[in-house]
């Protein structure tokens, strides 16, 4: 199963493991065609997305994942706020919001899919594209997963806490290497039970959105 993944840095490893868990597949059967723009930021991701999707489609990827951190840095719990207004959370609005990264990526994906018509057996209209926008960063998912697997560690509320210290809190350092991801993050996700994975969906709305799309892609 070939999957196209466009996310930041080593996050593709985490996405692949999560897809394997959600789709109940052997991780070794998921091959990845990936694109990374380290340090180039949100604007580069949104501008590159149409070309990225066309590449994944042309390579017959079973599905594509477009992802980017949300980059908010408001401790909503401490401030008593619902979200960082500069980085809106997708589930808190019904209509399109300009600053919402999920909305922007979804809009690009839907527009691009209309032009994906040159492979008769893979019509773009039904080709699955998953939007992955962790709130606030993918370590929010990892910290919540850690709290579920090892009570007393991590944070069930990471999605609502400031992002600046989350890499440090999970990896023990401000930036994670590939080895950190492979040795610390992936084993945690692999040992989550199906029930614990469901609990993670309950504690993280952004992960739940991603899981919903991944499961829908099976059809």
KAZIDA-V613400 format. One record per helix or strand of 3 or more residues. SS is the DSSP state (h for helix, s for strand). FROM is the first residue (numbers start at 1). TO is the last residue. If there is no record, write none. Layout:
SS,FROM,TO ; SS,FROM,TO
//
This chain:
s,2,6 ; h,11,23 ; h,27,29 ; s,31,35 ; h,41,58 ; s,63,67 ; h,76,79 ; h,90,92 ; h,101,113 ; s,129,132 ; h,138,149 ; h,158,160 ; h,166,171 ; h,178,191 ; h,194,203 ; h,205,216
//
